[in-house]
Amino acid sequence: MAKKKLQHYGDERLGLIPGQDAPTSILDMLNVGRPGPKRKSDWNKTHAPKSFSIPAPLAQAALDIREKILSCAEFDEQGNRRREHITADVAANVILNWAIDRVKQNPRLIPSTPSPHTKTGVTAYAATWDTWSKPPTFPKSTRGKKKSATKIKIRKQILSYRIPVDTENAINELSESTGVQLGEIFLRLLQIGMADYERMDFRIAPTPEVVYRSATSVKRREE
């Protein structure tokens, strides 16, 4: 049995622009003349997270600080689940801003040491990078044999958080003034702030954000 052909409606009834093709299906008809829904990704584009590359020797430190920030976002200082939900971005910003203020008061919190292994020739983690100066070792090859469980080498990490422009600028300025690459500066600031947080020098206090979605009438009191 031949399928019944859908009626082809005219441009006038559908409000089409002259020359625009009329819809040929019911689904097409429902969307004619209507703007498409705004994608949620638009907000992510305007509030894109800032990414900082952490060198391989500092990868484990980056993983550790990331886990602590996630914990700070979910649990308060007593280890209780937070009543006010905050994101890891919010927690990271509190810690970063605290650390930036501390470094402004005491620039020596970010040491600047020459290193041949870094891109800028300067590091804030001299002890960690010094491990690269050890001569190479030559373990017995295991190719062609069943490999036993070995410790996986952690490669460089990327730390990404949504941070305000002024915070990003402050981090860039510290990198320029010390000569230390951005990834190291970012990680060092998080470590400074987290160390003070663990010493209970400050706490993360979520600020209320009130959004009024409806309203009602209130009768005036008669005097």
N, C-alpha and C positions, 0 to 999 in steps of 0.2 A: 504494500500500500504506500503510495507516494505521500511524502510529508507535506503538510499544508504550509504554504509559504506565508511568512508573517507580512502583515500589511505594512507598506512603506509610507509612513506619515510625512506630511509636507513640512517644509521649513517653518511656515508661519505658525503652526500649532505648537511646535517644539521650541520656538524662540531661537532658532539656529542662526548663526551668522551666514549671510548669503554665500553660497559656494561650499558650505560645510556639509559633509555627508551626514545623512540622517541615520539613526540607529537601526540596526537590523535584528536586534534581539531585545527581550524584555529587560535584561540586565543593563544593556547599553542605554535603554530609554531612561532608567532610573538615575543615571549619572549625567545625563545631558544637561549642560548649562550650570552644573554645580562644581565649585572648585574642589579639588582633591583635599583630603584631610592633611593638615600640617604634620609632618613627620616628627616623632619625638626626638629623632636624632639631631634636629635643629638645635636643641638646647645643648646637646653634647658637643656640637661643633663650636658654639660660642663659649662654652665652658670646658674646653678640652683640657684633660689633665696634662701637667708638665712632666716630662720624662727625664730622668737623670741616669746616665750610664755609670754603673759602679764597677771598677776594675776587678778582675778575677781574684787577686789576693784578698780583696775586701768583700767577696761575694757572701761568705758565711755571716759576716757582720751585718750585711744588708738584709739577709733573710731573717736574722734574729730581730732586728729593729722593726721589720715589717710585721712580724708576728706580735710583737709587743704593742704596736700601734693598733692592730686589729683588736687586741684584748682590751686596750684602753677605750676603744669605741664601744665595745659591748658590755664591759664591766666597770664599775666604779672602783674607788681606792680601797674599799673593803672587800672587793671581790664579788659584790652583788651585781646582778644584771641591772643595767641602767633602766630607769623608768622613762627617761627622755631619750628617745632613739637619736644617736648621732652616727655619722658615717666616719670611716677611716680618714677621709679628707679633712673633716672638721677636727678630729683628734690630732692629725699631723700638723695642721695649721696652728693649733694652740701650742704645741711643742716647739714648732719652728720659730714662732714669734717670741716665745720666751727665750729661746736660745740666742736669737739675733740680738735681743736686748742685752743679754749677758755678755755676748762677744763685744758689743759696743762699749761696755763698761770695762771689759778685760780682753783686749785683742789677743793676748797670749794663749787664750783657750784654743785658738787655731794655730798651731805651730807651722812654720814654713821651713822645710828642710830640703836641700838639694838632693835630687835622685835621678840617676840616669835611666830609670825604668819608666818614668811617667811621660805623658805627652808634653807637659809644660816644663819638665825638668825640675819640678818642685812637688813635694808631697807633704801631707799633714799626718802621714802614718809611716814614719821612717822605719820603725821596728818591723812592721808587716812587710814592707817592700824589701827590707834587707834579706829576707829569706830567699829572694831571687838571686842573691849574689853567691849562694852556695854552689859548688861545682856539681855537674850532673851525675846521676848515678845510673848504673846499667844493670837492672834486674834481669834475671834469666828469662828469656823469651818463652811465652806459652802458646805461640802460634802452632796450630795443628793439634793441640791438645784441648781437652775440656777445661775451660776456664773456671777457676774457683771464684767464690764471691769475693769481690774486691771493692774497696772504697771508691765510690764514684767521684771523680774530680768535678768540683763545682765551677762552672764557667761564670763569666761576668753577669751581673744582674742589672735589671732596670727597675728603678723605683719611680712610680708615677702617682701623683696626687694632684687634685685640683687646688691650686693656691692662687691667692689674689695677685694682681700685677705688682703692687708695692712690695709684697714679700718676695716675689721673683726678682724684682730689681735689687733688693737688698742682698740676695744670694749672689747675683751677678757682680755686684760691687765688691763683695768679699772675695770672690774669685779673682777679680782684676787686681785688687789691692795686695793680695797675698801671693798671687801667681799659682795658686793651687787650682786644679781643674774642678769644674762644677760638680761632678759626681762626688768627689771627695768632700767638698765643702758641704754639700747637701747632707751626706751621710754623717759628717762630723757634727753638724748642727742638730740633727735628730738625736745623736748620741748624747750631746750636751744637755739638751732639753729632757731626754728620758732619764738621764742620771739624776737630775734635779727633781724630777717627778718621783723617782724611786726613793729619794731622800725626804720626800714629803715637803719640799720647798714650795710647791704649789699643787693645786688640784684642778681638774678639768670640770668646769661648771657650765653646763649647757644653758644658753640663754633662750627664754621663751620666744616663740615666733607665732603671733596671733594672726589668723586669717579669718576674716568675717565673711561667711558664705550666705548668711541670711539675716533678716532683721524682723522685729515685731514692734507693734505700737505699745506705748506706755502712757497711760492716762495721767494728765497733770494733776498734781495734788491741789485740792481746793483750800485756799487760805481762810 
